[in-house]
């Protein structure tokens, strides 16, 4: 599968599936995700599902820590 040939709807569907899976499995791993959700997608789509999982986790971490997405983090402690 060439990922540039993929349908944008597949990525939207992957985001929804990964988000729902993460809600059910807060401590789940990428391998568990691919095993549970991967058969809904092309066999080579595992790398995309893991990337979406990373993005979902990063977004949730920013929500928990209060870091707004897209804003630079100040490293100045003064």
VENKA-V825633 format. One record per pair of residues at least 4 apart in sequence whose ideal C-beta (glycine too) atoms are under 7 Angstrom apart, sorted by the first residue. I is the first residue (numbers start at 1). GAP is how many residues later the second one is. Records with the same first field share a line. If there is no record, write none. Layout:
I: GAP, GAP
This chain:
1: 41, 43
3: 45
6: 4, 5
8: 4
9: 4
10: 4, 31
11: 4
12: 4
13: 4
14: 4, 27, 34, 35, 38
15: 4, 37
16: 4
17: 4, 20, 23
18: 4, 15, 19, 31, 34, 35, 38
19: 4, 37
20: 4
21: 4, 7, 12, 15, 16
22: 4, 31, 34
25: 7
28: 4, 5
30: 4, 20, 23
31: 4
32: 4
33: 4, 16, 20
34: 4, 12, 15, 16
37: 12
38: 7, 8, 11
41: 4, 8
45: 4
46: 4
47: 4
48: 4
49: 4
50: 4
51: 4
52: 4
53: 4
54: 4
55: 4
56: 4
57: 4
58: 4
59: 4
60: 4
61: 4
62: 5, 7
67: 6
